Amino acid sequence: MEISTRRGALQAAVRRLGIVHNVRALCFWILRTLSSQIDTLDGRILTLLRDEPRIGVLEISRRLGVARGTVTARLEKLQARGVVTGFGPDLDPERMGYPVLAFVFLEIVQGRLDEAVADLREVPEVLEAHSVTGARDLLCRVVARDNGHLQDVINRMVRHPAVRRSTSYISMSRQIAYRVAPLLEQAATE
């Protein structure tokens, strides 16, 4: 009961300060802002999950020789810190019928980035959009069924008045696939 009372008092104090609305949000914020370095055990857990995505927590604990609770707690902390962002299957757009990959730079009218991004969210072929430095404002990763379809996609991307102009680059071939394994190995040994 005493812990519950303290938690309530802390929540009330935090609310009065206007920082966050609950202690749980504050805890997640603190965990996310802490160093994201992983230790050797985290690295071994993540390596197993990367290599065998369907492996269970019990099997991970058996192979690594640690308690199941330890693995569960580590995974929860890694998720809370934003290191682990999901457990879903990796999908290949090319195998889904979208073999054309392009990178499209967009120049956005000053002060209208949020509008442009909101419109881009409605274009399913836009896989990612990043704010960038330099002559353009957004870099978008886009897929299409063919070059004609790519033109249609780009036309949808630039239809919003917040988009001033576009420049596109079609990928000829992927030289290095998206990867995090080298980072994981490096982080686990540091």
C-alpha positions in Angstrom: 0.0 0.0 0.0 2.9 2.4 0.8 4.4 1.9 -2.7 1.1 2.6 -4.3 0.7 5.8 -2.2 4.2 6.9 -3.2 3.5 6.2 -6.8 0.3 8.3 -6.7 2.2 11.2 -5.0 4.9 11.0 -7.6 2.4 11.0 -10.4 0.6 14.0 -8.9 3.9 15.9 -8.6 4.9 15.1 -12.1 1.4 16.1 -13.4 1.7 19.4 -11.6 5.1 20.0 -13.2 3.5 19.3 -16.6 6.3 17.1 -17.7 4.5 13.8 -18.4 1.0 12.5 -17.6 2.1 9.3 -15.9 5.0 7.6 -14.3 5.0 4.8 -16.9 5.6 7.3 -19.7 8.3 8.9 -17.7 10.0 5.5 -17.2 9.8 4.7 -20.9 11.3 8.1 -21.7 14.1 7.6 -19.2 14.9 4.1 -20.7 14.8 5.5 -24.2 17.2 8.3 -23.4 19.7 6.1 -21.5 22.6 4.8 -23.4 21.4 2.3 -26.0 24.5 0.2 -25.8 24.0 -3.5 -25.4 26.1 -6.0 -23.5 27.2 -9.4 -24.4 24.1 -11.2 -23.2 21.8 -8.8 -25.0 23.9 -9.4 -28.1 23.7 -13.1 -27.8 19.9 -12.9 -27.3 19.4 -10.6 -30.3 21.7 -12.7 -32.5 19.6 -15.8 -31.8 16.4 -14.0 -32.6 17.9 -12.6 -35.8 19.1 -16.0 -36.9 16.0 -17.9 -35.8 13.0 -15.5 -35.6 10.6 -18.2 -34.4 12.7 -19.3 -31.5 10.9 -19.1 -28.1 12.1 -17.5 -24.9 12.5 -20.9 -23.2 14.7 -22.2 -26.0 16.8 -19.0 -25.9 17.3 -19.4 -22.2 18.2 -23.1 -22.6 20.8 -22.4 -25.3 22.4 -19.4 -23.5 22.3 -21.1 -20.0 20.4 -18.3 -18.4 17.0 -18.1 -16.6 13.9 -17.6 -18.8 13.0 -14.6 -16.6 16.3 -13.1 -17.5 15.7 -13.4 -21.2 12.2 -12.0 -20.8 13.4 -9.1 -18.8 16.2 -8.3 -21.2 13.8 -8.4 -24.2 11.4 -6.1 -22.4 14.1 -3.6 -21.6 15.4 -3.8 -25.2 11.9 -3.0 -26.4 11.4 -0.2 -23.9 14.7 1.4 -25.0 13.7 1.1 -28.6 16.5 -1.3 -29.6 14.0 -4.0 -30.5 11.3 -2.4 -32.7 9.3 -5.5 -33.7 9.1 -9.2 -34.2 7.2 -9.4 -37.5 8.4 -11.1 -40.6 10.8 -9.3 -43.0 9.1 -8.7 -46.3 10.7 -8.4 -49.7 8.7 -5.9 -51.9 10.4 -7.3 -55.0 8.9 -10.7 -54.3 5.5 -9.0 -53.6 5.4 -7.7 -57.2 7.3 -4.4 -56.7 10.7 -4.9 -58.4 11.4 -1.2 -59.0 13.1 0.6 -56.1 13.7 4.3 -56.3 14.9 7.1 -54.0 13.0 10.3 -54.4 14.2 13.6 -53.0 11.4 16.2 -52.4 11.8 19.9 -51.9 9.1 21.1 -49.6 7.6 24.6 -49.2 9.0 26.3 -46.1 6.9 25.5 -43.0 4.8 22.8 -44.7 6.7 19.7 -44.0 4.0 18.2 -41.8 1.4 18.6 -44.5 3.6 17.0 -47.1 4.4 14.0 -44.9 0.7 13.5 -44.0 0.0 13.3 -47.7 2.9 10.9 -48.4 1.5 8.6 -45.7 -1.4 8.0 -48.0 0.8 6.6 -50.8 1.4 2.9 -50.0 4.5 2.6 -52.3 6.4 5.1 -50.1 8.1 2.8 -47.7 10.1 5.4 -45.8 10.6 9.1 -45.7 13.5 10.9 -43.9 14.1 14.6 -43.3 17.6 15.3 -44.7 20.1 18.2 -44.9 21.1 19.7 -48.1 19.3 21.1 -51.2 16.2 18.9 -50.6 14.0 18.3 -47.6 12.9 14.7 -47.7 14.4 11.5 -49.0 11.8 8.8 -49.8 12.3 5.1 -50.4 9.7 4.1 -53.0 8.8 0.9 -54.8 6.8 0.3 -57.9 5.6 -2.5 -60.3 7.4 -1.0 -63.3 8.7 2.4 -64.5 5.2 3.5 -65.6 3.9 2.7 -62.2 6.8 4.6 -60.6 5.8 7.7 -62.6 2.3 7.4 -61.2 3.6 7.0 -57.7 5.8 10.1 -58.1 2.9 12.1 -59.5 0.9 11.2 -56.4 3.8 12.2 -54.2 4.1 15.7 -55.8 0.4 16.5 -56.1 0.3 18.3 -52.7 0.9 22.0 -52.9 3.5 21.7 -50.1 5.8 19.8 -52.5 7.8 22.1 -54.7 9.8 19.6 -56.8 11.1 16.1 -56.9 14.3 14.3 -58.1 14.3 10.6 -58.4 17.0 8.0 -58.7 16.2 4.4 -59.7 18.2 1.7 -58.0 20.0 -0.5 -60.6 21.0 -3.2 -58.0 21.4 -3.6 -54.3 25.1 -3.8 -53.3 24.6 -4.1 -49.6 21.2 -5.1 -48.2 19.8 -3.4 -45.1 21.7 -4.9 -42.2 22.3 -4.5 -38.5 24.2 -7.7 -37.8 27.6 -6.0 -38.0 26.4 -3.3 -35.6 25.0 -5.9 -33.3 28.3 -7.8 -33.2 30.3 -4.7 -32.6 28.0 -3.4 -29.9 28.0 -6.8 -28.1 31.8 -6.8 -27.9 32.3 -3.2 -26.8 
